[in-house]
Amino acid sequence: MKSMLSQQTPVRSLLKMRPMAIAILDKRKIRYWDSLDKPLGDLFRRDGMDDFLDEVSYARVPASDTDWSAMPLYMLVDFLTHEHRSFLLQEVADINHLLDIHALADSGESADLRKFQAAFKDWVRDFQAHIDQEEGYLFPKVLRYEACLRDRNVHPEFHLGSIQTYMANQDAKEGRQFYGNIAALALRMRAHEAAHPGSIAAGEMAELTESLRDKLNAHYDLESKALYTAARELERSLYNKSIDGDPAVAFHRRGPMDSGIMRLGDG
């Protein structure tokens, strides 16, 4: 991790790679929410940068059995971000490797595998787009909302959109269809295995695809039940505070949701 960071790394990129860095920055009483596009070097004196990078690098990813309700949301976001990397570097990479090898032969099975390979590449593209949406917009939004509760000088930036509106958006719903698509691919690979009972590769790919499906289902449950339930409640609370004139969220108002025109309910 330390090799991926430098004095020129934007603060925004650090928080994307390791959301847990929020705890380390806060411990040092460093203000950064208004400096997300500045390089890390601007936040530190030269003698403090290496110690900070060491601490970020050695920070452990939270365990999967963590009681998330008792932890800050940045710990959950750190875990979910780590899972994104694990999916791509483990199951996805292993499936791609097997397909690259076994789809090359001149056989009936290989012809079927090439069709599966094309479908899987499309799925990976959709999955990566979904990760980009979450890590580029949704996760930072959640982290900023949580920061508003710790620091009254952090503005929630309602004018840049809302989580509640985004999650209900048709594009976002379509972007989550890949969860169902991986289940269909897992069934397809099991059918391929049944059609080629002597194929060791088919069995391995079927198991890997089912493992990816199961891990993604657990990942989705954690996001929807733990992260986004808490995030929507945070957003609702902050919106309603802005309507009631709380000075922590009242300045730089822009747009109808920022202006106090409507109060968010539970729907």
PyMOL commands that set and color helices and strands:
alter all, ss='L'
color gray80, all
select helices_A, chain A and resi 2-4+11-17+21-27+40-42+46-58+68-70+73-102+108-150+158-160+163-168+170-175+178-195+200-243+255-258
alter helices_A, ss='H'
color red, helices_A
deselect
rebuild
show_as cartoon
